[in-house]
Amino acid sequence: MSSSRVIKSFRQLLNESKEQSRRRVVIEQIISAMSLGVNLSPLFADMVKAAQTTDLVQKKMIYLYICKYAEENKELLILSTGTFQRDCQSQDPLVRGLSLRSMSSLMNKELVEYMAREIKKGLMDRSNYVRRIAVLATVKLFRVSPELVLGTEIEKKLYSMIAEVDPYVSINSVVALNEILASKGGISITQKIIIHLLKRFHEFTHWGQSIVLGLVANYAPQSEQECLQILNLLDNYLKSGNTSVILAVSKVFINLINDLPNLRNQIYDRIKNPLITLVSCTGNEMAYPVLKHIYLIATQLPNLFASEASRFFIKGSDPTYLQEIKIDILCEIVNKQNFKQIIFALASYVINSSLNEQISSYCIRAIGKIASQLSSYFDMVIDYLMEFIELDIPHIVEASMIILKDVIRLFPEQSLEIVLPELKRLSEIIHTEEAKVSLIWILGEFGEKIDEGPYILEKFVETFSEESSEKIKLELLTSVLKMFFKRPPESKKMLGVILHEATENSNEPDVIDRGLFYYRLISTDINKTKSIVLYEKEKFTRFTENDPLELFEILMDEFNTFSVVYKKPYDQFKRILHKNEEEEEEEEEDSSTDSSSFSEEELLDQIQQNVNDLDINQQNQNQQNSQEEQEIELVPKFNLEPSEFQNKWMNSSHNLNFDFELDEELDKESFEEILKENNFQVMASGLIQSTIKIFCYGKDISSNQIGLFQLLITGVNVKLNAKGTNPQFLKLFAEYIATVLTE
Amino acid sequence: MISGILFINELGKVLISRIYRQDITISFIDQFKIKVLAAKKTTNPIKHVEGTTFCFRRIGSFFIVAVTKKNINAALVFEFLNTIIEIFKGYFGEKFNENTIRTNFSLVYELLDEIIDFGYPQTTETDILKLYITRENQRQTKKSKESVKQISIKATGVIGWRQEGLKYSRNEVFLDIVENLHFLVSNSGKFLKSDVFGEIIMKSRLSGMPDCKLGLNDKVLLDKRSGGKRTKMKNTRGGNTPIVIDDVTFHQCVKLSKFDTDRSISFVPPDGEFQCASYRVTENVKKPFKVIPIVKERGAITVDVKVTVISLFSENLFAKNTVVRIPTPPNTAECVITTQTGKAKYDPQINCIVWSIKRFQGKEELSLSAEVNLIRGKQSVWSRPPISLDFTIPSYTSSGLRVRYLKVVEKSITEVVKWVRYLCVSKGTFQVRI
């Protein structure tokens, strides 16, 4: 089944169907095939011809089609202008609007003159439906040729249209001007405009209200009285049923604080309750950005929400992302009054088996953070941590041990009293890597204070040769050396043993290195070694660097945008955009633009046979299941012609992206060598700036599946794009490549 | 603004992609598949990939995704996605799915074109959309002059949510006050958390442009009425006991300025069903049930459980489909349960004794006792999660909120039939610590 046959049959159907109802069905079929990803571009001329229908439903679909394939049929586009123009004269405002919207959406340079003429007419149209479409069309015109809009009568007209009675036209004019004048900082906000918009605020839809509020937030009121007026007027809208409006009002209020500093607390009090209600009354998705905003406010005004701690307690039904942000908020709003309540809640989440591991570790970290904020309660925190360790649940022990270590670093004198007597017992019950590392660190740092300190370490040294974790070995080396300087008689022997083991019997280069380094240090100058190992540590009081006040201020300026959600000023994530646009352009030739994960062939069959898609998916899944156990082994000498490779690359039905990291950086030649050793054939390779790009392919022996790959390697980061006919195999292939390269 | 709206199924197949602004390419959509669908961890609903933001919501087996390159207001995007879903429900039924989308491609595109233009939301009121979406009136080959005129008037209308010229022979209003309880009670019966989330849902079939006025037993209002003096209210009628509403939000149609000046809720309602208001009450709320749990660990392998549930509401009322879930330790082997009323059994999947009572009369006391036998040897700590209750109590509100009056003023209406219903609901959100 080829696509040309489908096009042929569609063309035939279009020409043969004279009856309107039948034509409508045919066009519907075309639109549905288009949505599924079949390229129906060759039908362009036929569709333009069909556009001369009086049936609005058909017309809408045809215009949708024209907009989709206009790029590929530039030379035929001029054919359609006649239809567009005729429709712009239609009696029916719906047709006029549709035509104007579609024509302007083409954003085509060739049509710019027609576009400008119809838009000017549209701005004067007697129907407000057409006018509001014309207003937004001016932005599209501006994108194609700015000189036709900027500083012209259109710009003036738009300003005057803000005053129109129709709320949609009014709002769209604001929006259009804001976008057209973006380079000059957007629409010039005068007192007159603001007063006008606020006066009729209730007429606007929620979307319109959000836009107006955006303007008001940027407006600098001229007097304190004006500030108060705005405050009073918008206060009602904190009761709006729309989250977006409530957040936008909050933003206006926060901005007004600069003008009314003495009302600061009252203003925050006003927005507090609506925000809290939003958290529980909206869906999970909506609650997420709202919580992020509460978090931002809480970082600076912890007491505002302190009495409402229970609202941020997590529910078992909350998705992980909500649980995490709620815990973050709890950490911020903790104070002497709610401390017990919050710690108790966090502790109960840790041991609640219905919550996932990620959250219980997160809670333990939160408890540690709270300890660093409220030092007077650290002993309670330590009690909880000790309790968690007793539970002997690996991930809890791991997280608790790390936090315990941090708490000891913060309050050594007080906390050691509680922890030191327990060290021996802890050393017997702890099994996981990070937990052991923390314990060994504590022993090295403070172990001399208890009698059995060196002997606990010695126990670890005894099993040094069997230890598989490099981290533990390294920590142990350091701790033993520290102990040696503090309790030489008991530690001398074990230092000898461990240095010998590390330098003679280890396989890990880092361990050998550190062993040798210590050995040489000691043999050169023992006193200097002591001063190096037991240097005087500075005292510190907090771990987390507080977010600088500046960041908070920038984020408050960008309140009610993604900046708050990402906790980054817009500048930081905007820049990535430009960098990537360049990259994208470079890559455009290589990466297939086919977004559909099904091949055209499959799709055509699908349409023709009217096969339900779900069946196909199920089949795929069945196949996948049967192949799950297989492993990849490549045919040693398998060759593809460059043209064959290209052909397959363009037409593969499945596409898989896979990112992984290498253990170390390699150059282009070594990559190619590794690939060749493993029977991958390299098609082409090159170096673009610091990125290595390799095209290669391979064929699996048992299944005869062919996989095609593009590798983009920057430093240790590898982006793999794999193509082939079977998704399950692609995954195997990709994983295989990853293991080959990382090993 | 919004650059495009996508419908993508779980397998990463794009069902619908409507791109409004040319700042994103179709191929970039693949990033959504890689970063969200293929991701091992469930990500949050706002995903940033190289300067582009995907905001998404899952509906059944597919995702509806808004893509944008601008730094815009996330809440607006989600409100908009929710609105799209509501509109689609109106057109395709409550349970629209992939297949509905697939069989209605062109209608979906038509809708997506009317509700958003160049990335800016436009008309999203279902009532008004019907004027633009011609498919609905397929039977009329030529649109009547009347409706063309309507399109022009419509958009001018200050009242964007209601069509003019509606006529009903029987004018009816249904008010539903539904309260969802989020309670956490300590084992001694003390409130740890007492949130009542209520909504007032109105369903109306009214002619013309009716002005409605709704009166509640809101404390602020009633205090105001009595001239700010704290005169003692007569407690003869329940509706006059004033209650304190912590926070309230209204549908767009409610005149907020009026609410602010005299606390009256007046509005011209949209035709059909809509949520008029939602509110939150935390003070002086009533518990419909008192739960007395006794859990004793007898030795290492047995736990004795006795739970008594007492209904505190009037004996004229009853709770429907009450379910009490009593958690047991994770290493439970079996439970020997005795109870007089309802059905009870141990559900090993959720580690709970599930006790269901079809009809729970007011002022009644029921109890259940069980002997829980544990598997020996497995020594894990039991976190003792709370007991949770499901129930629905008709004609009861926990906050005590009552509708005092509903006035409908419209010259063409002579008589309005009004119905008010109250409902108190918990879906596992009424919890009692043990």
Interface residues (C-beta under 8 A of the other chain):
Chain A: I27 E28 I31 S32 S35 G37 L56 V57 K60 M61 L64 D92 P93 L94 R101 S105 M107 R126 S127 N128 Y129 R132 I133 L136 V139 K140 R143 V165 D166 P167 Y168 V169 N172 V175 H202 E203 T205 H206 W207 S210 I211 G214 D235 N236 Y237 K239 S240 G241 N242 T243 S244 I246 L247 A248 N273 P274 I276 T277 S280 C281 G283 N284 E285 M286 Y288 P289 V290 S310 R311 F313 P319 T320 Y321 S348 I351 N352 S353 S354 L391 I393 E558 N560 T561 F562 S563 V565 Y566 Y570 F573 K574 I576 L577 H578 N580 E581 E584 S591 S592 T593 D594 S595 S596 S597 F598 N612 D613 L614 N617 N655 N657
Chain B: M1 L11 G12 K13 V14 L15 I16 S17 Q22 T25 I26 S27 F28 I29 D30 K33 I34 A38 K41 T42 T43 N44 P45 I46 H48 E50 G51 T52 T53 C55 F56 R57 K69 N71 I72 N73 A74 A75 L76 F78 E79 F80 L81 N82 E98 N99 R102 F105 S106 Y109 E110 D113 D117 F118 Y120 P121 Q122 T123 T124 E125 Y132 T134 R135 Q138 K143 V148 I151 S152 A155 T156 V158 G160 H182 L184 L192 K193 D195 F197 D246 D247 V248 T249 F250 H251 Q252 K255 L256 S257 F259 D260 Q275 A277 S278 R280 P330 S380 V381 S383 P385
